[in-house]
Amino acid sequence: MIHDNDYEYFNKMAHWSFDEFGIHEECLTDWDLYGLLRKIANKDSRILDLGTAGGEKIFSFFPDCAEILGTDYSPAMIDTAMKNLEASGKKNVSFKVMDNLDMDVPDEHFDIVVARHTCTDPVQILRALAPGGHLLMRGVDKYDCWNLKLIFGGGQGFNDPVPISITDYENVLKAGFADVELVPIHTREYFKDRESFRSFLEMVPILEDVSINGEALDDSLLDKYISGNTVNGQIILYRAYYGLSARKPG
Ligand SMILES: C[S@@+](CC[C@H](N)C(=O)[O-])C[C@H]1O[C@@H](n2cnc3c(N)ncnc32)[C@H](O)[C@@H]1O
């Protein structure tokens, strides 16, 4: 089930890295998805990583355990993940193409499902988890980069009547999860100059409805933001994410 044109975007992004912008990130809150993952997992754990992209986070941050499956609906992302897997020499990791909204994994198989910055269906995740299994999610919230979005008069989630964090929280509760916790995450991203900041905004969906691939990015609005949000020569972007943890009863 391929449902929107994000699909084309992610296929295009499969061979591309954010490293080139030299962003320095400072985290102001302490909810750490990978810290929790390492605390919950043990050597026998089976972990499913939904929307894994090229599996980069698996290779950098996931603990060693019995089985890790990374899935993504973009075949180009999974191609990249397979190349990364070959280079890693890991035997407990595998990847496959799968839509998070049409999950094709065995019922009650996984001890932990991770979904970081990707869409989810909590009902299908609950089915994939073994009794007592854990869900760890992180997402980009409505108020992400809000002062930038206010200047541009739009952007990702700008007109959502309910913030995505609340929708996810309610859907996870409704699906039947226990111990559901929703936690705000705030970070600052520092950019060294206007050029790297502008290129970054052209590549990401933050201003998606007011700037499509940079074509409509209004430079006077950009300069207005930069003049109000530059400290010690660095341009600051104020990020708002959310973390969500939950457990399948049993
Ligand atoms: C922003 S990236 C996040 C990658 C990784 N989880 C991380 O935290 O760095 C979002 C990923 O989710 C994938 N994705 C988006 N919608 C999806 C869906 N419906 N089913 C499966 N993958 C999806 C995209 O292809 C992309 O690789």
PDBQT file of the ligand as one rigid body, heavy atoms in Angstrom, charges set to zero:
ROOT
HETATM    1  C1  LIG A 301      13.075  10.616   8.392  1.00  0.00    +0.000 C 
HETATM    2  S1  LIG A 301      13.490   8.988   7.917  1.00  0.00    +0.000 S 
HETATM    3  C2  LIG A 301      13.907   8.274   9.493  1.00  0.00    +0.000 C 
HETATM    4  C3  LIG A 301      14.923   7.178   9.353  1.00  0.00    +0.000 C 
HETATM    5  C4  LIG A 301      15.364   6.524  10.671  1.00  0.00    +0.000 C 
HETATM    6  N1  LIG A 301      14.272   5.856  11.336  1.00  0.00    +0.000 N 
HETATM    7  C5  LIG A 301      15.981   7.540  11.592  1.00  0.00    +0.000 C 
HETATM    8  O1  LIG A 301      15.478   7.730  12.686  1.00  0.00    +0.000 OA
HETATM    9  O2  LIG A 301      16.987   8.140  11.206  1.00  0.00    +0.000 OA
HETATM   10  C6  LIG A 301      11.903   8.293   7.589  1.00  0.00    +0.000 C 
HETATM   11  C7  LIG A 301      11.965   6.904   6.954  1.00  0.00    +0.000 C 
HETATM   12  O3  LIG A 301      10.671   6.324   7.042  1.00  0.00    +0.000 OA
HETATM   13  C8  LIG A 301      10.363   5.725   5.793  1.00  0.00    +0.000 C 
HETATM   14  N2  LIG A 301       8.903   5.696   5.662  1.00  0.00    +0.000 N 
HETATM   15  C9  LIG A 301       8.047   6.760   5.567  1.00  0.00    +0.000 A 
HETATM   16  N3  LIG A 301       6.780   6.311   5.476  1.00  0.00    +0.000 NA
HETATM   17  C10 LIG A 301       6.835   4.953   5.525  1.00  0.00    +0.000 A 
HETATM   18  C11 LIG A 301       5.871   3.928   5.482  1.00  0.00    +0.000 A 
HETATM   19  N4  LIG A 301       4.569   4.177   5.348  1.00  0.00    +0.000 N 
HETATM   20  N5  LIG A 301       6.278   2.647   5.557  1.00  0.00    +0.000 NA
HETATM   21  C12 LIG A 301       7.586   2.364   5.680  1.00  0.00    +0.000 A 
HETATM   22  N6  LIG A 301       8.568   3.269   5.703  1.00  0.00    +0.000 NA
HETATM   23  C13 LIG A 301       8.191   4.568   5.652  1.00  0.00    +0.000 A 
HETATM   24  C14 LIG A 301      11.067   6.587   4.762  1.00  0.00    +0.000 C 
HETATM   25  O4  LIG A 301      11.296   5.903   3.554  1.00  0.00    +0.000 OA
HETATM   26  C15 LIG A 301      12.349   6.963   5.490  1.00  0.00    +0.000 C 
HETATM   27  O5  LIG A 301      13.384   6.045   5.231  1.00  0.00    +0.000 OA
ENDROOT
TORSDOF 0
